Amino acid sequence: MTKAKTILSSAIEAKMQRWGFNPTELRVMEIAYLEGDIAKAIANLKQAMTKHYIISSSIKFQAMYKQLRQHPEWPAILAESDKRAAIQRELYLKLVAEAQ
């Protein structure tokens, strides 16, 4: 866990993003989660959502994030993310159709 926290903290300091758009709040969420502070993790995930983050499949499905998904606010956060993803998917499909 210490190594993971060190890597995540370094990413925050460097404002590094991996695999596309990941706001800094997501890194802070991961650290809070690793420390067992689910309330802080949820608060940071909600903050990331204000920056138009779409929840990744790893957070949705990996066993590691089970406690996060059990939080009472998870369904609303997930619904917001899924709605945002659906809008982006439709935009993408429209662009693909127009390009053909």
Z-matrix of the N, CA and C atoms (Angstrom, degrees):
N
C 1 1.440
C 2 1.525 1 110.50
N 3 1.295 2 117.97 1 -38.23
C 4 1.458 3 121.14 2 -179.90
C 5 1.520 4 110.95 3 -60.74
N 6 1.326 5 116.68 4 -42.47
C 7 1.464 6 120.46 5 179.24
C 8 1.527 7 110.51 6 -63.19
N 9 1.324 8 116.88 7 -43.27
C 10 1.467 9 120.77 8 179.36
C 11 1.520 10 110.51 9 -62.17
N 12 1.331 11 117.01 10 -44.06
C 13 1.463 12 120.44 11 179.04
C 14 1.522 13 111.13 12 -63.45
N 15 1.322 14 117.21 13 -37.85
C 16 1.462 15 121.17 14 178.69
C 17 1.524 16 110.64 15 -64.17
N 18 1.316 17 116.55 16 -44.83
C 19 1.469 18 120.94 17 179.18
C 20 1.521 19 110.30 18 -63.11
N 21 1.322 20 116.94 19 -45.84
C 22 1.462 21 120.51 20 -179.71
C 23 1.526 22 111.26 21 -64.58
N 24 1.321 23 116.86 22 -40.88
C 25 1.466 24 120.34 23 178.36
C 26 1.521 25 110.99 24 -63.46
N 27 1.321 26 116.65 25 -39.67
C 28 1.468 27 120.68 26 177.31
C 29 1.520 28 110.56 27 -63.35
N 30 1.319 29 116.13 28 -39.67
C 31 1.467 30 120.33 29 178.62
C 32 1.523 31 110.65 30 -63.53
N 33 1.319 32 116.45 31 -39.24
C 34 1.464 33 120.50 32 178.61
C 35 1.524 34 109.80 33 -63.85
N 36 1.322 35 116.08 34 -47.40
C 37 1.460 36 120.23 35 -179.00
C 38 1.523 37 111.62 36 -61.65
N 39 1.309 38 116.75 37 -37.39
C 40 1.462 39 120.98 38 -178.67
C 41 1.523 40 111.79 39 -86.20
N 42 1.342 41 116.33 40 -2.92
C 43 1.465 42 121.98 41 -175.04
C 44 1.527 43 110.63 42 53.61
N 45 1.320 44 114.11 43 36.08
C 46 1.460 45 121.27 44 -178.37
C 47 1.521 46 110.32 45 -77.05
N 48 1.305 47 114.82 46 140.72
C 49 1.451 48 120.93 47 174.91
C 50 1.512 49 107.71 48 -121.04
N 51 1.318 50 115.73 49 138.25
C 52 1.453 51 119.23 50 178.52
C 53 1.515 52 109.03 51 -118.38
N 54 1.277 53 115.89 52 145.99
C 55 1.461 54 122.50 53 176.74
C 56 1.520 55 112.04 54 52.68
N 57 1.305 56 116.55 55 50.39
C 58 1.454 57 119.39 56 175.94
C 59 1.513 58 112.55 57 93.83
N 60 1.312 59 115.76 58 -146.23
C 61 1.460 60 121.47 59 -173.53
C 62 1.518 61 111.24 60 -83.52
N 63 1.295 62 115.98 61 113.67
C 64 1.461 63 122.22 62 174.38
C 65 1.519 64 107.96 63 -137.12
N 66 1.329 65 117.24 64 104.57
C 67 1.459 66 118.98 65 179.86
C 68 1.529 67 111.53 66 -63.85
N 69 1.308 68 115.62 67 156.00
C 70 1.461 69 121.80 68 179.80
C 71 1.526 70 111.39 69 -53.92
N 72 1.317 71 116.70 70 -35.31
C 73 1.466 72 120.48 71 -179.77
C 74 1.526 73 111.96 72 -57.62
N 75 1.314 74 116.42 73 -27.95
C 76 1.460 75 119.34 74 178.60
C 77 1.529 76 111.04 75 -68.90
N 78 1.316 77 116.67 76 -39.33
C 79 1.471 78 119.81 77 176.25
C 80 1.528 79 109.81 78 -64.05
N 81 1.336 80 116.36 79 -42.82
C 82 1.462 81 120.73 80 178.71
C 83 1.531 82 109.47 81 -63.36
N 84 1.335 83 116.74 82 -38.61
C 85 1.461 84 121.02 83 176.59
C 86 1.525 85 110.51 84 -59.07
N 87 1.327 86 116.32 85 -44.79
C 88 1.463 87 119.97 86 -178.52
C 89 1.529 88 111.37 87 -63.41
N 90 1.322 89 116.84 88 -40.60
C 91 1.468 90 120.04 89 178.28
C 92 1.527 91 109.92 90 -64.33
N 93 1.328 92 116.56 91 -47.19
C 94 1.470 93 120.02 92 179.11
C 95 1.523 94 110.36 93 -59.11
N 96 1.315 95 115.86 94 -41.60
C 97 1.464 96 120.00 95 179.86
C 98 1.528 97 110.79 96 -63.13
N 99 1.328 98 116.21 97 -45.14
C 100 1.468 99 119.98 98 179.03
C 101 1.527 100 111.45 99 -62.13
N 102 1.322 101 116.34 100 -30.41
C 103 1.465 102 120.61 101 178.48
C 104 1.527 103 111.99 102 -82.35
N 105 1.333 104 116.63 103 -4.77
C 106 1.459 105 120.39 104 178.81
C 107 1.516 106 114.59 105 86.84
N 108 1.327 107 117.35 106 9.21
C 109 1.464 108 121.37 107 -179.88
C 110 1.532 109 108.45 108 -93.77
N 111 1.320 110 115.33 109 82.60
C 112 1.464 111 121.19 110 -174.86
C 113 1.527 112 111.08 111 -65.93
N 114 1.324 113 117.21 112 -38.19
C 115 1.472 114 120.07 113 179.60
C 116 1.531 115 110.54 114 -61.26
N 117 1.321 116 116.41 115 -43.54
C 118 1.469 117 120.05 116 178.35
C 119 1.528 118 110.23 117 -67.70
N 120 1.310 119 116.90 118 -38.08
C 121 1.463 120 120.31 119 178.26
C 122 1.528 121 110.28 120 -61.77
N 123 1.319 122 116.80 121 -44.68
C 124 1.470 123 120.87 122 178.51
C 125 1.523 124 110.31 123 -63.78
N 126 1.318 125 117.28 124 -42.95
C 127 1.471 126 120.64 125 179.62
C 128 1.525 127 110.66 126 -59.70
N 129 1.324 128 116.86 127 -41.61
C 130 1.464 129 119.70 128 179.46
C 131 1.523 130 112.11 129 -72.60
N 132 1.320 131 117.29 130 -33.78
C 133 1.464 132 119.86 131 175.20
C 134 1.526 133 109.65 132 -64.49
N 135 1.326 134 116.74 133 -42.34
C 136 1.465 135 120.21 134 177.23
C 137 1.529 136 110.86 135 -62.50
N 138 1.318 137 116.40 136 -37.70
C 139 1.467 138 120.07 137 177.35
C 140 1.527 139 110.24 138 -65.22
N 141 1.326 140 117.05 139 -40.83
C 142 1.468 141 120.69 140 176.95
C 143 1.528 142 110.31 141 -61.87
N 144 1.317 143 116.12 142 -35.44
C 145 1.461 144 119.98 143 179.61
C 146 1.526 145 111.46 144 -64.24
N 147 1.330 146 117.26 145 -29.43
C 148 1.471 147 119.41 146 178.02
C 149 1.526 148 110.89 147 -68.67
N 150 1.333 149 116.13 148 -14.54
C 151 1.468 150 121.25 149 178.17
C 152 1.529 151 110.91 150 -103.20
N 153 1.325 152 115.27 151 22.17
C 154 1.469 153 122.87 152 174.06
C 155 1.519 154 114.11 153 69.34
N 156 1.320 155 116.83 154 28.31
C 157 1.457 156 121.23 155 176.96
C 158 1.525 157 109.84 156 -69.59
N 159 1.319 158 116.36 157 142.83
C 160 1.462 159 122.65 158 172.58
C 161 1.526 160 106.48 159 -111.42
N 162 1.313 161 116.57 160 125.35
C 163 1.466 162 121.41 161 -175.31
C 164 1.523 163 110.52 162 -61.52
N 165 1.313 164 115.10 163 130.02
C 166 1.463 165 121.01 164 -178.54
C 167 1.528 166 110.96 165 -75.61
N 168 1.316 167 114.84 166 159.06
C 169 1.464 168 119.62 167 179.51
C 170 1.525 169 111.46 168 -63.69
N 171 1.328 170 117.15 169 -28.61
C 172 1.466 171 118.06 170 179.50
C 173 1.528 172 110.76 171 -63.80
N 174 1.315 173 117.33 172 -40.87
C 175 1.466 174 119.73 173 178.09
C 176 1.529 175 109.93 174 -70.37
N 177 1.315 176 116.58 175 -35.53
C 178 1.467 177 120.17 176 -179.54
C 179 1.524 178 113.27 177 -68.73
N 180 1.342 179 116.80 178 -33.65
C 181 1.460 180 118.10 179 -168.22
C 182 1.527 181 116.65 180 -123.30
N 183 1.314 182 119.12 181 -23.68
C 184 1.464 183 118.96 182 -176.89
C 185 1.525 184 110.96 183 -67.44
N 186 1.319 185 114.09 184 138.63
C 187 1.469 186 120.49 185 -178.99
C 188 1.527 187 111.65 186 -57.62
N 189 1.315 188 116.37 187 -31.22
C 190 1.459 189 120.81 188 -178.50
C 191 1.533 190 112.24 189 -54.96
N 192 1.325 191 117.14 190 -33.86
C 193 1.466 192 121.04 191 -175.15
C 194 1.533 193 113.10 192 -95.82
N 195 1.305 194 117.53 193 18.48
C 196 1.466 195 121.46 194 -176.94
C 197 1.529 196 111.96 195 -56.37
N 198 1.327 197 117.12 196 -45.57
C 199 1.469 198 119.83 197 -178.80
C 200 1.527 199 111.42 198 -62.82
N 201 1.309 200 116.91 199 -35.63
C 202 1.461 201 120.70 200 178.07
C 203 1.531 202 109.63 201 -62.96
N 204 1.314 203 115.07 202 -44.47
C 205 1.469 204 120.14 203 -178.90
C 206 1.531 205 112.61 204 -70.05
N 207 1.309 206 117.74 205 -17.96
C 208 1.463 207 121.07 206 178.78
C 209 1.528 208 112.50 207 -86.53
N 210 1.324 209 116.84 208 -7.58
C 211 1.465 210 120.54 209 -179.75
C 212 1.532 211 109.29 210 -66.59
N 213 1.326 212 118.17 211 142.01
C 214 1.471 213 120.99 212 -178.00
C 215 1.537 214 114.46 213 -58.60
N 216 1.319 215 118.11 214 -25.77
C 217 1.468 216 120.47 215 -179.33
C 218 1.528 217 112.71 216 -85.33
N 219 1.326 218 117.34 217 -10.02
C 220 1.463 219 121.00 218 -177.09
C 221 1.534 220 113.27 219 -55.61
N 222 1.337 221 119.92 220 -48.14
C 223 1.469 222 118.64 221 -177.61
C 224 1.534 223 113.34 222 -56.50
N 225 1.317 224 117.34 223 -40.73
C 226 1.470 225 120.39 224 179.77
C 227 1.526 226 111.07 225 -68.54
N 228 1.325 227 116.50 226 -40.54
C 229 1.468 228 120.47 227 178.70
C 230 1.526 229 109.70 228 -64.26
N 231 1.318 230 115.91 229 -44.82
C 232 1.463 231 120.62 230 179.82
C 233 1.531 232 111.25 231 -63.85
N 234 1.323 233 116.93 232 -41.29
C 235 1.469 234 120.53 233 179.03
C 236 1.524 235 110.92 234 -61.13
N 237 1.323 236 116.52 235 -42.54
C 238 1.466 237 120.37 236 177.89
C 239 1.529 238 110.60 237 -62.43
N 240 1.313 239 116.04 238 -43.77
C 241 1.461 240 120.75 239 179.47
C 242 1.530 241 111.32 240 -64.20
N 243 1.320 242 116.24 241 -44.87
C 244 1.468 243 120.13 242 -179.79
C 245 1.528 244 111.48 243 -63.79
N 246 1.317 245 116.28 244 -37.94
C 247 1.471 246 120.24 245 177.19
C 248 1.528 247 110.07 246 -63.19
N 249 1.321 248 115.86 247 -44.52
C 250 1.464 249 120.90 248 178.68
C 251 1.532 250 110.49 249 -62.85
N 252 1.314 251 116.83 250 -41.83
C 253 1.466 252 121.13 251 179.39
C 254 1.527 253 110.89 252 -64.08
N 255 1.323 254 117.05 253 -39.48
C 256 1.467 255 120.75 254 179.38
C 257 1.527 256 110.94 255 -63.97
N 258 1.306 257 116.66 256 -40.53
C 259 1.469 258 120.62 257 177.88
C 260 1.527 259 110.06 258 -63.12
N 261 1.318 260 116.39 259 -45.64
C 262 1.465 261 120.32 260 179.77
C 263 1.528 262 111.18 261 -64.65
N 264 1.329 263 116.57 262 -38.35
C 265 1.463 264 121.02 263 178.50
C 266 1.529 265 110.42 264 -61.91
N 267 1.326 266 116.48 265 -44.43
C 268 1.464 267 120.58 266 179.43
C 269 1.528 268 111.32 267 -63.26
N 270 1.318 269 116.71 268 -41.44
C 271 1.465 270 120.05 269 177.08
C 272 1.527 271 110.76 270 -61.51
N 273 1.310 272 115.93 271 -43.47
C 274 1.467 273 120.87 272 179.14
C 275 1.527 274 110.79 273 -61.85
N 276 1.323 275 116.51 274 -48.00
C 277 1.464 276 119.82 275 -178.96
C 278 1.526 277 111.40 276 -62.92
N 279 1.313 278 116.68 277 -36.31
C 280 1.464 279 120.53 278 177.10
C 281 1.528 280 110.33 279 -64.23
N 282 1.316 281 116.83 280 -44.24
C 283 1.466 282 120.44 281 178.93
C 284 1.528 283 111.36 282 -63.57
N 285 1.315 284 116.62 283 -40.54
C 286 1.466 285 120.56 284 178.58
C 287 1.526 286 110.02 285 -63.50
N 288 1.321 287 116.40 286 -43.94
C 289 1.465 288 120.59 287 -179.71
C 290 1.529 289 111.12 288 -63.96
N 291 1.317 290 116.60 289 -39.53
C 292 1.463 291 120.46 290 179.66
C 293 1.526 292 111.86 291 -68.82
N 294 1.310 293 117.02 292 -28.97
C 295 1.467 294 121.31 293 -177.84
C 296 1.528 295 112.09 294 -77.46
N 297 1.300 296 117.20 295 -15.29
C 298 1.473 297 119.91 296 -176.93
C 299 1.499 298 112.23 297 -88.97
